Amino acid sequence: MATDLKDYREEKPRFVLRLLWCVINATLFRVLIGVKLHVLRNSLLRLFGAKLPNRAMIYPSCKIFAPWNLEVGLYAAIGPNTELYNKGKITIGENTVISQGSFLCTASHDISKSLLPLQVNPIVIEDRVWVAADAYIGPGVTIGAGAVVGARAAVFKDVEAWHVVGGNPAKFIKTREFDASASDDT
């Protein structure tokens, strides 16, 4: 079945703001390198509508689509070369780590319709979560508190609190438990 896309239109809210942010994210944001300069990066993000404390760490190589759709908790870290395609809201909880190369994507297309219209669904990552390197988190996913998403996992469904998942698609591996005899000082 052939589809004529001449009538397809996708809304572009805040188009000028998005263009301005795109330039800043690719230039000024990236050159503010260093631990002490994270406060300036966070200030830039807040200037564009992000909600985050100064004690959150967003690496300069992080690519963020729409800061106004980003909320980050205290002591959270978003690692190098991560990408937040946040056409919808992304909420990242306190003490959470999004490791290098991870991709969080809030938008997809409705494959049941011939014009493949855009669908946007928020991502919620709760407190004390670790999303390991190169993981993919899809639209509408909630990662429960204390969960771990393994390296290169692809998450398309919610992850329960304190569960460890991995693979493509991500599957339950085990429940996260702490070693009571181990010290956090090592």
N, C-alpha and C positions, 0 to 999 in steps of 0.2 A: 504494500500500500504506500503510495507516494504522498508525501506531505509538502504542502506549499508553506514555506516559512515566512513569506512576505508580510504576513499579518502578525507575526510574533513580536511582542514588545515586553521588555523586562524593565520594571521600574528602577530608576537610578536615584534613590534618595540621597541628598547631601553630596551630589556629584562634584561640585566645586571644592567642598571641604575634603572629599575623598582624594581629589587630585592633589591638593595642597599637602595632605598627609602623606600621600605616596612619595612625593618629592622629599619631604622631611625624613620619612622612614628610610629612604634609600641613601640619604646624604648625612645630614646633621646627626640624626639618631645613631647612625653607624660609627661616626667618628668620636663619639663620646665614650671612649674606651677607658676602662679602669673601674675598680671597685668604688672609689669615691665619687665617680661621675654618674653612678646609677641614680642618684637623687635628681640630677638634671634630666636624665632620660625619663624618669617617673614624672617629673614636672611637665615635660613635653607631652607625655601621654595624658596627664590630667588636663592640660590645656585643650586637648582634643576630645575630652569627655570621659576618659577612662576613670574608673574608681579603684584606686590602689594607694596603700600607704608607702611612705618612704622606705620602710623596712622590707619591701618586696624587691626582688632582684630580677630584672628583665635584661637579658644579655643584648648587646648592641646589634648582633647579627640576626636577632629575632625579627621576622617579617609579620606585621600585624595589618590586617585588611582595614578594620574599622575600630579605632580605639574607643569610640563612644559605645561600643558593644562589648566592652571588656571590664570585668570586675575581678580583682586579685586580692587575696587575703594576706594578712600579716605573715612575714617570713616565708612567703612562697617564692619559688625560683622558676623562671622560664629560661631554659638553657639555650646555648648557641645553636644557630641554624634551625631553629624551630619556626613553624609557620602556623599562624592563627588566622584561618579563613573564616572570620566571624561576621558574616552577613547577618547572622542572628547572635544573640547574647552568649558569651562564654563566661562562666563563673568558675573561678579557681579558688579553692579554700585555703585556709591557713596551713602553714608548715607543709605545703605540697610542692613536689618537684616535678616539672615537666622537662625531661632530659633532652639532650641534643638530637636534632633532626626529627623530632616528633611533629606530626601534622594534625591539627585539630580543625575539623571541617563542619560548619553548621549548615551547609547548603548542598542540595542535590537536585535532581530533576525527577518529575513524576513520569515514569516510563509507561503508565497506563493511559496517557494522553498523547495524541499524535504530535502536538507541538512541544512536548517535553517541558512544560512550565517549571520554573524554579520553585523549589520547596525549601523553606528555611525552618530549622528547628534548633532550639538552644542546646548547649552542652553544659552540664554541671559536673564539676569535679570537686568533691567534698574535701574536708580537712584530712591531713596526714596521708595523702595519696602519693605514690610514686608511679609516674608514667615513664618507663624506661626508654632507652634510645630508639629512635626511628619508629616509634609506635604511631598508629593511626587511630584517631577517635572520630567516629562518624556523627552525623546529625541526630539530635534528640537523645543522645546517650547521657546517662548519669553514672558516674563512677562513685560508689559509696565510700564513706570514711574509712581510712586505713587500708584501702585496697592497693594492690600492686598490679600494674599492667606490664608484662614482660617485654623485653626488647623485640622490636619488629612485629609486635602483635597488631592485629587489625580488629578493633572493637566496634561492633555494629549493634550490640544490645547492652542494656544496663549491666553493670558489675556490682554485685552485692558488697556491702561493707566487709572489710577484713578478708576478702578473697584475693587469691593470686590467680591471674589468668594469663594465658599466652597462646600464641599460634595465630593462624589465619584460616577461618575466623577464630577469634579468641575463645578459648574454652577454660573452664575451671580446672586448676591444677591442684590447689590445696588451700587450706585456711591459713591466714597469716597469724603466727603466734610468736611471742617474744620469749627469749631464753631468760628465765628469771635469774640465773646465776651469772649472766654476762653483765658487764658494766658498760654504760654508755660513754665512759671516759676513754675507751681504747679505740 
